[in-house]
Amino acid sequence: MPIFIVDYSSPNVIVRSWRPGIRVTKDMVIHVALSRKKLPPKTSRHILRGISVPRIDMPLCYLI
């Protein structure tokens, strides 16, 4: 599976919610991940401000 590593503590990594009325923070995302739980679908939205994400060409069959 292709990955892209960023410094999650960077102010250029922004976390918001896709869902109205729900506030999501980086600390919340980290806490849920470390507890091996999951947030409901479409809860967190990650914005990478000023960070260039490299293009990764990978056939879909490799990801299944």
mmCIF file as Biopython writes it, N, C-alpha, C and O atoms, coordinates in Angstrom:
data_model
#
loop_
_atom_site.group_PDB
_atom_site.id
_atom_site.type_symbol
_atom_site.label_atom_id
_atom_site.label_alt_id
_atom_site.label_comp_id
_atom_site.label_asym_id
_atom_site.label_entity_id
_atom_site.label_seq_id
_atom_site.pdbx_PDB_ins_code
_atom_site.Cartn_x
_atom_site.Cartn_y
_atom_site.Cartn_z
_atom_site.occupancy
_atom_site.B_iso_or_equiv
_atom_site.auth_seq_id
_atom_site.auth_asym_id
_atom_site.pdbx_PDB_model_num
ATOM 1   N N  . MET A ? 1  ? 0.835   -1.161 0.000   1.0 0.0 1  A 1 
ATOM 2   C CA . MET A ? 1  ? 0.000   0.000  0.000   1.0 0.0 1  A 1 
ATOM 3   C C  . MET A ? 1  ? 0.890   1.237  0.000   1.0 0.0 1  A 1 
ATOM 4   O O  . MET A ? 1  ? 1.796   1.333  0.828   1.0 0.0 1  A 1 
ATOM 5   N N  . PRO A ? 2  ? 0.663   2.170  -0.889  1.0 0.0 2  A 1 
ATOM 6   C CA . PRO A ? 2  ? 1.467   3.390  -0.909  1.0 0.0 2  A 1 
ATOM 7   C C  . PRO A ? 2  ? 1.171   4.267  0.310   1.0 0.0 2  A 1 
ATOM 8   O O  . PRO A ? 2  ? 0.029   4.385  0.755   1.0 0.0 2  A 1 
ATOM 9   N N  . ILE A ? 3  ? 2.218   4.867  0.823   1.0 0.0 3  A 1 
ATOM 10  C CA . ILE A ? 3  ? 2.055   5.764  1.962   1.0 0.0 3  A 1 
ATOM 11  C C  . ILE A ? 3  ? 2.784   7.070  1.689   1.0 0.0 3  A 1 
ATOM 12  O O  . ILE A ? 3  ? 3.630   7.157  0.798   1.0 0.0 3  A 1 
ATOM 13  N N  . PHE A ? 4  ? 2.441   8.073  2.466   1.0 0.0 4  A 1 
ATOM 14  C CA . PHE A ? 4  ? 3.092   9.373  2.384   1.0 0.0 4  A 1 
ATOM 15  C C  . PHE A ? 4  ? 3.295   9.850  3.813   1.0 0.0 4  A 1 
ATOM 16  O O  . PHE A ? 4  ? 2.323   10.079 4.533   1.0 0.0 4  A 1 
ATOM 17  N N  . ILE A ? 5  ? 4.536   10.000 4.230   1.0 0.0 5  A 1 
ATOM 18  C CA . ILE A ? 5  ? 4.839   10.349 5.609   1.0 0.0 5  A 1 
ATOM 19  C C  . ILE A ? 5  ? 4.961   11.862 5.754   1.0 0.0 5  A 1 
ATOM 20  O O  . ILE A ? 5  ? 5.654   12.519 4.977   1.0 0.0 5  A 1 
ATOM 21  N N  . VAL A ? 6  ? 4.281   12.403 6.758   1.0 0.0 6  A 1 
ATOM 22  C CA . VAL A ? 6  ? 4.365   13.830 7.071   1.0 0.0 6  A 1 
ATOM 23  C C  . VAL A ? 6  ? 4.597   13.987 8.567   1.0 0.0 6  A 1 
ATOM 24  O O  . VAL A ? 6  ? 4.355   13.061 9.342   1.0 0.0 6  A 1 
ATOM 25  N N  . ASP A ? 7  ? 5.061   15.149 8.962   1.0 0.0 7  A 1 
ATOM 26  C CA . ASP A ? 7  ? 5.197   15.489 10.378  1.0 0.0 7  A 1 
ATOM 27  C C  . ASP A ? 7  ? 3.822   15.935 10.863  1.0 0.0 7  A 1 
ATOM 28  O O  . ASP A ? 7  ? 3.394   17.057 10.589  1.0 0.0 7  A 1 
ATOM 29  N N  . TYR A ? 8  ? 3.139   15.061 11.576  1.0 0.0 8  A 1 
ATOM 30  C CA . TYR A ? 8  ? 1.754   15.326 11.982  1.0 0.0 8  A 1 
ATOM 31  C C  . TYR A ? 8  ? 1.655   16.506 12.938  1.0 0.0 8  A 1 
ATOM 32  O O  . TYR A ? 8  ? 0.592   17.111 13.070  1.0 0.0 8  A 1 
ATOM 33  N N  . SER A ? 9  ? 2.756   16.835 13.605  1.0 0.0 9  A 1 
ATOM 34  C CA . SER A ? 9  ? 2.740   17.976 14.522  1.0 0.0 9  A 1 
ATOM 35  C C  . SER A ? 9  ? 2.934   19.304 13.790  1.0 0.0 9  A 1 
ATOM 36  O O  . SER A ? 9  ? 2.814   20.368 14.397  1.0 0.0 9  A 1 
ATOM 37  N N  . SER A ? 10 ? 3.229   19.250 12.503  1.0 0.0 10 A 1 
ATOM 38  C CA . SER A ? 10 ? 3.443   20.464 11.717  1.0 0.0 10 A 1 
ATOM 39  C C  . SER A ? 10 ? 2.160   21.293 11.624  1.0 0.0 10 A 1 
ATOM 40  O O  . SER A ? 10 ? 1.070   20.739 11.480  1.0 0.0 10 A 1 
ATOM 41  N N  . PRO A ? 11 ? 2.290   22.618 11.708  1.0 0.0 11 A 1 
ATOM 42  C CA . PRO A ? 11 ? 1.106   23.467 11.529  1.0 0.0 11 A 1 
ATOM 43  C C  . PRO A ? 11 ? 0.578   23.429 10.090  1.0 0.0 11 A 1 
ATOM 44  O O  . PRO A ? 11 ? -0.512  23.931 9.815   1.0 0.0 11 A 1 
ATOM 45  N N  . ASN A ? 12 ? 1.345   22.841 9.179   1.0 0.0 12 A 1 
ATOM 46  C CA . ASN A ? 12 ? 0.902   22.703 7.787   1.0 0.0 12 A 1 
ATOM 47  C C  . ASN A ? 12 ? -0.008  21.500 7.581   1.0 0.0 12 A 1 
ATOM 48  O O  . ASN A ? 12 ? -0.604  21.347 6.515   1.0 0.0 12 A 1 
ATOM 49  N N  . VAL A ? 13 ? -0.117  20.651 8.588   1.0 0.0 13 A 1 
ATOM 50  C CA . VAL A ? 13 ? -1.060  19.526 8.556   1.0 0.0 13 A 1 
ATOM 51  C C  . VAL A ? 13 ? -2.265  19.967 9.378   1.0 0.0 13 A 1 
ATOM 52  O O  . VAL A ? 13 ? -2.162  20.161 10.589  1.0 0.0 13 A 1 
ATOM 53  N N  . ILE A ? 14 ? -3.396  20.122 8.720   1.0 0.0 14 A 1 
ATOM 54  C CA . ILE A ? 14 ? -4.605  20.643 9.348   1.0 0.0 14 A 1 
ATOM 55  C C  . ILE A ? 14 ? -5.674  19.551 9.371   1.0 0.0 14 A 1 
ATOM 56  O O  . ILE A ? 14 ? -5.877  18.849 8.381   1.0 0.0 14 A 1 
ATOM 57  N N  . VAL A ? 15 ? -6.348  19.416 10.503  1.0 0.0 15 A 1 
ATOM 58  C CA . VAL A ? 15 ? -7.412  18.415 10.636  1.0 0.0 15 A 1 
ATOM 59  C C  . VAL A ? 15 ? -8.733  19.137 10.853  1.0 0.0 15 A 1 
ATOM 60  O O  . VAL A ? 15 ? -8.857  19.992 11.729  1.0 0.0 15 A 1 
ATOM 61  N N  . ARG A ? 16 ? -9.698  18.781 10.049  1.0 0.0 16 A 1 
ATOM 62  C CA . ARG A ? 16 ? -11.050 19.327 10.176  1.0 0.0 16 A 1 
ATOM 63  C C  . ARG A ? 16 ? -12.036 18.164 10.079  1.0 0.0 16 A 1 
ATOM 64  O O  . ARG A ? 16 ? -11.645 17.018 9.855   1.0 0.0 16 A 1 
ATOM 65  N N  . SER A ? 17 ? -13.291 18.470 10.246  1.0 0.0 17 A 1 
ATOM 66  C CA . SER A ? 17 ? -14.323 17.439 10.132  1.0 0.0 17 A 1 
ATOM 67  C C  . SER A ? 17 ? -15.113 17.624 8.844   1.0 0.0 17 A 1 
ATOM 68  O O  . SER A ? 17 ? -15.388 18.748 8.424   1.0 0.0 17 A 1 
ATOM 69  N N  . TRP A ? 18 ? -15.472 16.510 8.228   1.0 0.0 18 A 1 
ATOM 70  C CA . TRP A ? 18 ? -16.382 16.525 7.079   1.0 0.0 18 A 1 
ATOM 71  C C  . TRP A ? 18 ? -17.814 16.667 7.563   1.0 0.0 18 A 1 
ATOM 72  O O  . TRP A ? 18 ? -18.689 17.073 6.799   1.0 0.0 18 A 1 
ATOM 73  N N  . ARG A ? 19 ? -18.061 16.336 8.823   1.0 0.0 19 A 1 
ATOM 74  C CA . ARG A ? 19 ? -19.414 16.255 9.355   1.0 0.0 19 A 1 
ATOM 75  C C  . ARG A ? 19 ? -19.778 17.525 10.118  1.0 0.0 19 A 1 
ATOM 76  O O  . ARG A ? 19 ? -19.034 17.953 11.000  1.0 0.0 19 A 1 
ATOM 77  N N  . PRO A ? 20 ? -20.909 18.124 9.786   1.0 0.0 20 A 1 
ATOM 78  C CA . PRO A ? 20 ? -21.322 19.353 10.474  1.0 0.0 20 A 1 
ATOM 79  C C  . PRO A ? 20 ? -21.527 19.115 11.968  1.0 0.0 20 A 1 
ATOM 80  O O  . PRO A ? 20 ? -22.051 18.080 12.380  1.0 0.0 20 A 1 
ATOM 81  N N  . GLY A ? 21 ? -21.107 20.085 12.764  1.0 0.0 21 A 1 
ATOM 82  C CA . GLY A ? 21 ? -21.332 20.002 14.195  1.0 0.0 21 A 1 
ATOM 83  C C  . GLY A ? 21 ? -20.348 19.136 14.951  1.0 0.0 21 A 1 
ATOM 84  O O  . GLY A ? 21 ? -20.467 18.998 16.169  1.0 0.0 21 A 1 
ATOM 85  N N  . ILE A ? 22 ? -19.372 18.544 14.263  1.0 0.0 22 A 1 
ATOM 86  C CA . ILE A ? 22 ? -18.380 17.704 14.933  1.0 0.0 22 A 1 
ATOM 87  C C  . ILE A ? 22 ? -17.016 18.371 14.809  1.0 0.0 22 A 1 
ATOM 88  O O  . ILE A ? 22 ? -16.581 18.704 13.706  1.0 0.0 22 A 1 
ATOM 89  N N  . ARG A ? 23 ? -16.341 18.566 15.941  1.0 0.0 23 A 1 
ATOM 90  C CA . ARG A ? 23 ? -15.012 19.164 15.950  1.0 0.0 23 A 1 
ATOM 91  C C  . ARG A ? 23 ? -13.989 18.041 16.082  1.0 0.0 23 A 1 
ATOM 92  O O  . ARG A ? 23 ? -14.100 17.193 16.967  1.0 0.0 23 A 1 
ATOM 93  N N  . VAL A ? 24 ? -12.999 18.041 15.204  1.0 0.0 24 A 1 
ATOM 94  C CA . VAL A ? 24 ? -11.947 17.025 15.227  1.0 0.0 24 A 1 
ATOM 95  C C  . VAL A ? 24 ? -10.609 17.728 15.408  1.0 0.0 24 A 1 
ATOM 96  O O  . VAL A ? 24 ? -10.335 18.739 14.762  1.0 0.0 24 A 1 
ATOM 97  N N  . THR A ? 25 ? -9.781  17.187 16.289  1.0 0.0 25 A 1 
ATOM 98  C CA . THR A ? 25 ? -8.446  17.737 16.507  1.0 0.0 25 A 1 
ATOM 99  C C  . THR A ? 25 ? -7.396  16.662 16.214  1.0 0.0 25 A 1 
ATOM 100 O O  . THR A ? 25 ? -7.709  15.473 16.140  1.0 0.0 25 A 1 
ATOM 101 N N  . LYS A ? 26 ? -6.158  17.097 16.051  1.0 0.0 26 A 1 
ATOM 102 C CA . LYS A ? 26 ? -5.062  16.141 15.852  1.0 0.0 26 A 1 
ATOM 103 C C  . LYS A ? 26 ? -4.940  15.221 17.064  1.0 0.0 26 A 1 
ATOM 104 O O  . LYS A ? 26 ? -4.744  14.014 16.920  1.0 0.0 26 A 1 
ATOM 105 N N  . ASP A ? 27 ? -5.058  15.808 18.270  1.0 0.0 27 A 1 
ATOM 106 C CA . ASP A ? 27 ? -4.972  14.986 19.485  1.0 0.0 27 A 1 
ATOM 107 C C  . ASP A ? 27 ? -6.053  13.915 19.515  1.0 0.0 27 A 1 
ATOM 108 O O  . ASP A ? 27 ? -5.804  12.790 19.949  1.0 0.0 27 A 1 
ATOM 109 N N  . MET A ? 28 ? -7.241  14.257 19.062  1.0 0.0 28 A 1 
ATOM 110 C CA . MET A ? 28 ? -8.345  13.301 19.018  1.0 0.0 28 A 1 
ATOM 111 C C  . MET A ? 28 ? -8.025  12.158 18.048  1.0 0.0 28 A 1 
ATOM 112 O O  . MET A ? 28 ? -8.244  10.990 18.368  1.0 0.0 28 A 1 
ATOM 113 N N  . VAL A ? 29 ? -7.511  12.494 16.875  1.0 0.0 29 A 1 
ATOM 114 C CA . VAL A ? 29 ? -7.162  11.478 15.875  1.0 0.0 29 A 1 
ATOM 115 C C  . VAL A ? 29 ? -6.071  10.554 16.416  1.0 0.0 29 A 1 
ATOM 116 O O  . VAL A ? 29 ? -6.148  9.336  16.256  1.0 0.0 29 A 1 
ATOM 117 N N  . ILE A ? 30 ? -5.055  11.135 17.057  1.0 0.0 30 A 1 
ATOM 118 C CA . ILE A ? 30 ? -3.963  10.335 17.628  1.0 0.0 30 A 1 
ATOM 119 C C  . ILE A ? 30 ? -4.490  9.429  18.736  1.0 0.0 30 A 1 
ATOM 120 O O  . ILE A ? 30 ? -4.152  8.246  18.773  1.0 0.0 30 A 1 
ATOM 121 N N  . HIS A ? 31 ? -5.306  9.959  19.632  1.0 0.0 31 A 1 
ATOM 122 C CA . HIS A ? 31 ? -5.860  9.170  20.734  1.0 0.0 31 A 1 
ATOM 123 C C  . HIS A ? 31 ? -6.663  7.976  20.212  1.0 0.0 31 A 1 
ATOM 124 O O  . HIS A ? 31 ? -6.504  6.858  20.703  1.0 0.0 31 A 1 
ATOM 125 N N  . VAL A ? 32 ? -7.513  8.211  19.230  1.0 0.0 32 A 1 
ATOM 126 C CA . VAL A ? 32 ? -8.337  7.126  18.673  1.0 0.0 32 A 1 
ATOM 127 C C  . VAL A ? 32 ? -7.444  6.074  18.009  1.0 0.0 32 A 1 
ATOM 128 O O  . VAL A ? 32 ? -7.674  4.875  18.164  1.0 0.0 32 A 1 
ATOM 129 N N  . ALA A ? 33 ? -6.434  6.524  17.277  1.0 0.0 33 A 1 
ATOM 130 C CA . ALA A ? 33 ? -5.533  5.583  16.600  1.0 0.0 33 A 1 
ATOM 131 C C  . ALA A ? 33 ? -4.754  4.734  17.600  1.0 0.0 33 A 1 
ATOM 132 O O  . ALA A ? 33 ? -4.613  3.526  17.414  1.0 0.0 33 A 1 
ATOM 133 N N  . LEU A ? 34 ? -4.251  5.361  18.655  1.0 0.0 34 A 1 
ATOM 134 C CA . LEU A ? 34 ? -3.482  4.621  19.661  1.0 0.0 34 A 1 
ATOM 135 C C  . LEU A ? 34 ? -4.346  3.663  20.462  1.0 0.0 34 A 1 
ATOM 136 O O  . LEU A ? 34 ? -3.836  2.678  20.996  1.0 0.0 34 A 1 
ATOM 137 N N  . SER A ? 35 ? -5.631  3.925  20.556  1.0 0.0 35 A 1 
ATOM 138 C CA . SER A ? 35 ? -6.533  3.024  21.273  1.0 0.0 35 A 1 
ATOM 139 C C  . SER A ? 35 ? -7.072  1.922  20.365  1.0 0.0 35 A 1 
ATOM 140 O O  . SER A ? 35 ? -7.905  1.110  20.768  1.0 0.0 35 A 1 
ATOM 141 N N  . ARG A ? 36 ? -6.573  1.915  19.123  1.0 0.0 36 A 1 
ATOM 142 C CA . ARG A ? 36 ? -6.958  0.907  18.118  1.0 0.0 36 A 1 
ATOM 143 C C  . ARG A ? 36 ? -8.445  0.960  17.769  1.0 0.0 36 A 1 
ATOM 144 O O  . ARG A ? 36 ? -9.038  -0.036 17.353  1.0 0.0 36 A 1 
ATOM 145 N N  . LYS A ? 37 ? -9.024  2.129  17.945  1.0 0.0 37 A 1 
ATOM 146 C CA . LYS A ? 37 ? -10.417 2.331  17.556  1.0 0.0 37 A 1 
ATOM 147 C C  . LYS A ? 37 ? -10.444 3.109  16.253  1.0 0.0 37 A 1 
ATOM 148 O O  . LYS A ? 37 ? -9.398  3.507  15.740  1.0 0.0 37 A 1 
ATOM 149 N N  . LYS A ? 38 ? -11.623 3.325  15.726  1.0 0.0 38 A 1 
ATOM 150 C CA . LYS A ? 38 ? -11.782 4.084  14.487  1.0 0.0 38 A 1 
ATOM 151 C C  . LYS A ? 38 ? -12.805 5.189  14.696  1.0 0.0 38 A 1 
ATOM 152 O O  . LYS A ? 38 ? -13.762 5.041  15.456  1.0 0.0 38 A 1 
ATOM 153 N N  . LEU A ? 39 ? -12.585 6.286  14.014  1.0 0.0 39 A 1 
ATOM 154 C CA . LEU A ? 39 ? -13.606 7.326  13.975  1.0 0.0 39 A 1 
ATOM 155 C C  . LEU A ? 39 ? -14.669 6.898  12.969  1.0 0.0 39 A 1 
ATOM 156 O O  . LEU A ? 39 ? -14.374 6.120  12.061  1.0 0.0 39 A 1 
ATOM 157 N N  . PRO A ? 40 ? -15.890 7.384  13.109  1.0 0.0 40 A 1 
ATOM 158 C CA . PRO A ? 40 ? -16.907 7.063  12.099  1.0 0.0 40 A 1 
ATOM 159 C C  . PRO A ? 40 ? -16.462 7.536  10.714  1.0 0.0 40 A 1 
ATOM 160 O O  . PRO A ? 40 ? -15.683 8.484  10.611  1.0 0.0 40 A 1 
ATOM 161 N N  . PRO A ? 41 ? -16.945 6.892  9.650   1.0 0.0 41 A 1 
ATOM 162 C CA . PRO A ? 41 ? -16.569 7.300  8.291   1.0 0.0 41 A 1 
ATOM 163 C C  . PRO A ? 41 ? -16.825 8.791  8.051   1.0 0.0 41 A 1 
ATOM 164 O O  . PRO A ? 41 ? -17.794 9.365  8.547   1.0 0.0 41 A 1 
ATOM 165 N N  . LYS A ? 42 ? -15.940 9.384  7.288   1.0 0.0 42 A 1 
ATOM 166 C CA . LYS A ? 42 ? -16.035 10.800 6.878   1.0 0.0 42 A 1 
ATOM 167 C C  . LYS A ? 42 ? -16.019 11.752 8.071   1.0 0.0 42 A 1 
ATOM 168 O O  . LYS A ? 42 ? -16.642 12.813 8.027   1.0 0.0 42 A 1 
ATOM 169 N N  . THR A ? 43 ? -15.305 11.375 9.145   1.0 0.0 43 A 1 
ATOM 170 C CA . THR A ? 43 ? -15.212 12.260 10.301  1.0 0.0 43 A 1 
ATOM 171 C C  . THR A ? 43 ? -14.046 13.225 10.148  1.0 0.0 43 A 1 
ATOM 172 O O  . THR A ? 43 ? -14.217 14.432 10.321  1.0 0.0 43 A 1 
ATOM 173 N N  . SER A ? 44 ? -12.855 12.710 9.822   1.0 0.0 44 A 1 
ATOM 174 C CA . SER A ? 44 ? -11.685 13.586 9.760   1.0 0.0 44 A 1 
ATOM 175 C C  . SER A ? 44 ? -11.308 13.903 8.314   1.0 0.0 44 A 1 
ATOM 176 O O  . SER A ? 44 ? -11.360 13.058 7.421   1.0 0.0 44 A 1 
ATOM 177 N N  . ARG A ? 45 ? -10.932 15.154 8.136   1.0 0.0 45 A 1 
ATOM 178 C CA . ARG A ? 45 ? -10.466 15.633 6.830   1.0 0.0 45 A 1 
ATOM 179 C C  . ARG A ? 45 ? -9.081  16.237 7.066   1.0 0.0 45 A 1 
ATOM 180 O O  . ARG A ? 45 ? -8.928  17.155 7.871   1.0 0.0 45 A 1 
ATOM 181 N N  . HIS A ? 46 ? -8.082  15.722 6.366   1.0 0.0 46 A 1 
ATOM 182 C CA . HIS A ? 46 ? -6.715  16.204 6.521   1.0 0.0 46 A 1 
ATOM 183 C C  . HIS A ? 46 ? -6.346  17.100 5.341   1.0 0.0 46 A 1 
ATOM 184 O O  . HIS A ? 46 ? -6.511  16.733 4.177   1.0 0.0 46 A 1 
ATOM 185 N N  . ILE A ? 47 ? -5.844  18.283 5.678   1.0 0.0 47 A 1 
ATOM 186 C CA . ILE A ? 47 ? -5.426  19.251 4.669   1.0 0.0 47 A 1 
ATOM 187 C C  . ILE A ? 47 ? -3.920  19.443 4.821   1.0 0.0 47 A 1 
ATOM 188 O O  . ILE A ? 47 ? -3.430  19.711 5.918   1.0 0.0 47 A 1 
ATOM 189 N N  . LEU A ? 48 ? -3.191  19.304 3.720   1.0 0.0 48 A 1 
ATOM 190 C CA . LEU A ? 48 ? -1.748  19.480 3.736   1.0 0.0 48 A 1 
ATOM 191 C C  . LEU A ? 48 ? -1.427  20.800 3.055   1.0 0.0 48 A 1 
ATOM 192 O O  . LEU A ? 48 ? -1.323  20.868 1.830   1.0 0.0 48 A 1 
ATOM 193 N N  . ARG A ? 49 ? -1.273  21.838 3.846   1.0 0.0 49 A 1 
ATOM 194 C CA . ARG A ? 49 ? -1.040  23.181 3.326   1.0 0.0 49 A 1 
ATOM 195 C C  . ARG A ? 49 ? 0.438   23.342 2.973   1.0 0.0 49 A 1 
ATOM 196 O O  . ARG A ? 49 ? 1.313   23.196 3.827   1.0 0.0 49 A 1 
ATOM 197 N N  . GLY A ? 50 ? 0.702   23.647 1.697   1.0 0.0 50 A 1 
ATOM 198 C CA . GLY A ? 50 ? 2.071   23.878 1.260   1.0 0.0 50 A 1 
ATOM 199 C C  . GLY A ? 50 ? 2.923   22.628 1.181   1.0 0.0 50 A 1 
ATOM 200 O O  . GLY A ? 50 ? 4.143   22.724 1.045   1.0 0.0 50 A 1 
ATOM 201 N N  . ILE A ? 51 ? 2.311   21.460 1.262   1.0 0.0 51 A 1 
ATOM 202 C CA . ILE A ? 51 ? 3.045   20.193 1.191   1.0 0.0 51 A 1 
ATOM 203 C C  . ILE A ? 51 ? 2.709   19.534 -0.136  1.0 0.0 51 A 1 
ATOM 204 O O  . ILE A ? 51 ? 1.539   19.328 -0.461  1.0 0.0 51 A 1 
ATOM 205 N N  . SER A ? 52 ? 3.729   19.209 -0.889  1.0 0.0 52 A 1 
ATOM 206 C CA . SER A ? 52 ? 3.540   18.583 -2.191  1.0 0.0 52 A 1 
ATOM 207 C C  . SER A ? 52 ? 3.479   17.066 -2.036  1.0 0.0 52 A 1 
ATOM 208 O O  . SER A ? 52 ? 4.432   16.443 -1.567  1.0 0.0 52 A 1 
ATOM 209 N N  . VAL A ? 53 ? 2.363   16.483 -2.428  1.0 0.0 53 A 1 
ATOM 210 C CA . VAL A ? 53 ? 2.189   15.034 -2.346  1.0 0.0 53 A 1 
ATOM 211 C C  . VAL A ? 53 ? 2.657   14.422 -3.666  1.0 0.0 53 A 1 
ATOM 212 O O  . VAL A ? 53 ? 2.141   14.770 -4.728  1.0 0.0 53 A 1 
ATOM 213 N N  . PRO A ? 54 ? 3.636   13.506 -3.603  1.0 0.0 54 A 1 
ATOM 214 C CA . PRO A ? 54 ? 4.132   12.912 -4.851  1.0 0.0 54 A 1 
ATOM 215 C C  . PRO A ? 54 ? 3.079   12.011 -5.497  1.0 0.0 54 A 1 
ATOM 216 O O  . PRO A ? 54 ? 2.277   11.374 -4.814  1.0 0.0 54 A 1 
ATOM 217 N N  . ARG A ? 55 ? 3.102   11.976 -6.809  1.0 0.0 55 A 1 
ATOM 218 C CA . ARG A ? 55 ? 2.200   11.094 -7.556  1.0 0.0 55 A 1 
ATOM 219 C C  . ARG A ? 55 ? 2.709   9.663  -7.436  1.0 0.0 55 A 1 
ATOM 220 O O  . ARG A ? 55 ? 3.893   9.394  -7.635  1.0 0.0 55 A 1 
ATOM 221 N N  . ILE A ? 56 ? 1.805   8.757  -7.109  1.0 0.0 56 A 1 
ATOM 222 C CA . ILE A ? 56 ? 2.156   7.340  -6.995  1.0 0.0 56 A 1 
ATOM 223 C C  . ILE A ? 56 ? 1.270   6.568  -7.958  1.0 0.0 56 A 1 
ATOM 224 O O  . ILE A ? 56 ? 0.067   6.430  -7.735  1.0 0.0 56 A 1 
ATOM 225 N N  . ASP A ? 57 ? 1.868   6.070  -9.022  1.0 0.0 57 A 1 
ATOM 226 C CA . ASP A ? 57 ? 1.116   5.265  -9.998  1.0 0.0 57 A 1 
ATOM 227 C C  . ASP A ? 57 ? 1.208   3.804  -9.593  1.0 0.0 57 A 1 
ATOM 228 O O  . ASP A ? 57 ? 2.275   3.192  -9.643  1.0 0.0 57 A 1 
ATOM 229 N N  . MET A ? 58 ? 0.074   3.264  -9.194  1.0 0.0 58 A 1 
ATOM 230 C CA . MET A ? 58 ? 0.028   1.877  -8.772  1.0 0.0 58 A 1 
ATOM 231 C C  . MET A ? 58 ? -1.252  1.249  -9.304  1.0 0.0 58 A 1 
ATOM 232 O O  . MET A ? 58 ? -2.333  1.807  -9.115  1.0 0.0 58 A 1 
ATOM 233 N N  . PRO A ? 59 ? -1.155  0.112  -9.960  1.0 0.0 59 A 1 
ATOM 234 C CA . PRO A ? 59 ? -2.367  -0.543 -10.456 1.0 0.0 59 A 1 
ATOM 235 C C  . PRO A ? 59 ? -3.339  -0.867 -9.307  1.0 0.0 59 A 1 
ATOM 236 O O  . PRO A ? 59 ? -2.922  -1.277 -8.224  1.0 0.0 59 A 1 
ATOM 237 N N  . LEU A ? 60 ? -4.603  -0.679 -9.559  1.0 0.0 60 A 1 
ATOM 238 C CA . LEU A ? 60 ? -5.624  -0.921 -8.549  1.0 0.0 60 A 1 
ATOM 239 C C  . LEU A ? 60 ? -5.573  -2.353 -8.005  1.0 0.0 60 A 1 
ATOM 240 O O  . LEU A ? 60 ? -5.853  -2.574 -6.827  1.0 0.0 60 A 1 
ATOM 241 N N  . CYS A ? 61 ? -5.226  -3.308 -8.836  1.0 0.0 61 A 1 
ATOM 242 C CA . CYS A ? 61 ? -5.203  -4.707 -8.399  1.0 0.0 61 A 1 
ATOM 243 C C  . CYS A ? 61 ? -4.167  -4.927 -7.296  1.0 0.0 61 A 1 
ATOM 244 O O  . CYS A ? 61 ? -4.306  -5.880 -6.530  1.0 0.0 61 A 1 
ATOM 245 N N  . TYR A ? 62 ? -3.136  -4.088 -7.183  1.0 0.0 62 A 1 
ATOM 246 C CA . TYR A ? 62 ? -2.157  -4.206 -6.102  1.0 0.0 62 A 1 
ATOM 247 C C  . TYR A ? 62 ? -2.709  -3.753 -4.769  1.0 0.0 62 A 1 
ATOM 248 O O  . TYR A ? 62 ? -2.176  -4.120 -3.722  1.0 0.0 62 A 1 
ATOM 249 N N  . LEU A ? 63 ? -3.764  -2.964 -4.789  1.0 0.0 63 A 1 
ATOM 250 C CA . LEU A ? 63 ? -4.331  -2.410 -3.570  1.0 0.0 63 A 1 
ATOM 251 C C  . LEU A ? 63 ? -5.466  -3.255 -3.012  1.0 0.0 63 A 1 
ATOM 252 O O  . LEU A ? 63 ? -5.944  -2.995 -1.907  1.0 0.0 63 A 1 
ATOM 253 N N  . ILE A ? 64 ? -5.889  -4.232 -3.738  1.0 0.0 64 A 1 
ATOM 254 C CA . ILE A ? 64 ? -7.022  -5.066 -3.314  1.0 0.0 64 A 1 
ATOM 255 C C  . ILE A ? 64 ? -6.524  -6.311 -2.611  1.0 0.0 64 A 1 
ATOM 256 O O  . ILE A ? 64 ? -7.327  -7.139 -2.180  1.0 0.0 64 A 1 
#
